[in-house]
């Protein structure tokens, strides 16, 4: 039964991949990411949770260097 639809699925995946390539962002303007990360760093409650689990210094490192790296 799966074999009946495999060719159509492969065609779909090919078209999807082509669309992704066509709409791939051009350039390296990361200003939107920076704005979003700065905004989320202030609002995200995970820093308090991480501080309780790993200590304040490690929590800040995780938030700034892993979760919101553009901020």
Secondary structure as the mmCIF struct_conf table of DSSP 4:
data_model
#
loop_
_struct_conf.conf_type_id
_struct_conf.id
_struct_conf.beg_label_comp_id
_struct_conf.beg_label_asym_id
_struct_conf.beg_label_seq_id
_struct_conf.end_label_comp_id
_struct_conf.end_label_asym_id
_struct_conf.end_label_seq_id
HELX_RH_AL_P HELX_RH_AL_P1 UNK A 2 UNK A 22
TURN_TY1_P TURN_TY1_P1 UNK A 23 UNK A 23
BEND BEND1 UNK A 27 UNK A 27
HELX_RH_AL_P HELX_RH_AL_P2 UNK A 31 UNK A 43
TURN_TY1_P TURN_TY1_P2 UNK A 45 UNK A 45
HELX_RH_AL_P HELX_RH_AL_P3 UNK A 46 UNK A 54
HELX_RH_AL_P HELX_RH_AL_P4 UNK A 56 UNK A 62
HELX_RH_PI_P HELX_RH_PI_P1 UNK A 63 UNK A 67
BEND BEND2 UNK A 68 UNK A 68
TURN_TY1_P TURN_TY1_P3 UNK A 69 UNK A 70
#
